[in-house]
Amino acid sequence: MRYLGEEVPVAGSQLSISVLPQNPNSTLTHGGAFKNGSPGLFNWLFECHGLLHNVTLILASLGFVLYLAFQARKSFAKLLNGRSHIMVAYYGSLWLVSLLNLCWSLLQAMECTPGKEQTWNVLSLFTTSGMLFLEVSLLAFLLEGNYVSGLDAMTKTFAVSAIVVGLDILLKALYLFGFGIPLFIDIGEDSNRMKWGLWVVHRLVLTAVYGFILFMYHSKWRERLPARPAFYKYIVTMFGLNALALFACGITGSGSGFGYWLYSATIVSYHAFYLPLIYITFLADFFQEEDLHLENVYYSEMKDAGFFDADWE
């Protein structure tokens, strides 16, 4: 058997016992958790990050995809009648990213499977980049102003988003394939300063952007932003989440166990609830409105009446 990392044979038996894992920062045991790269159902759910982490991601992502599928027929009819290029493109992007996120959630075991690390990093890169594309697109839409519509606005919004996300992908690919830094492998990787330094910069930029828009909502420039409380609540939520993730990345890079736990909690929250938040903020009203042309009139009248001034202050 193995005692404190050494193999100790048991007389008259082929049995060997692993008392302690070789890597105390990892939930993987030597040759145990995902032996031969083929995790079973128990390991798939319970090992690596644990049951609560895995089940939360799976149920949340699966539930949202099923909701989109259940609403698909009615949504397609609204999109055809509304003839909004922005909504059609954004709804299609949301579907694609939701399916990617579901695959990412279902394949959590790959992060802890020997030989699958590279595949996991690539899957994570595409999934997070897709979610970032939606995030940047919505921010670009907010900064465009109150009455954004038409093919030109969609082209401009998506072009800016594609450039930002493309640069982000290039930087992360350089870290992954150039420097060999496993950005998306968190098990046993809580002391890599280059990795956590990149995540600090990433979160710092997002926190600054959300903070700037939040400042605009409380300044004389708020008239330039869409007059919808849902957008304001979205900005507050994302500012808080990114600020929390920024703090977690900073202290995790210094070797804090609490920081690692907090960072994991923000990742679960983002992958489990961000896509439903996007849907509620940007698409839900569009699909529920009986007369789509009344939407801008309704919000404009509320803004002119001073409703949002009291709500934000």
Buried (B, 14 or more C-beta within 10 A) or exposed (E): EBEEEEEEEEEEEEEEEBEEBEEEBBBBBBEEBBBEEEBEEEBBBBBBBEEEBBEBBBEBBBEBBEEBEEBEEEBEEBBEEBEBBBBBBBBEBBBEBBBBBBEBBBBBBBBBBEEBBEEBBBBBBBBBBBBBBBBBBBBBBBBBEBEBBEEEBBEBBBEBBEEBBEEBBEBBBEBBEEEEBBBBBBBBBBEBEEBBBBBBEBBBBBBEBBBEBBEBBEEEEBEEBBBBEBBBEBBBBBBEBBBBBBBBBBBBBEEBEEBBEBBBBBBBBBBBBBBBBBBEBBBBBBBEBEEBEEBBEBBEEBBEEEBBEEEEE
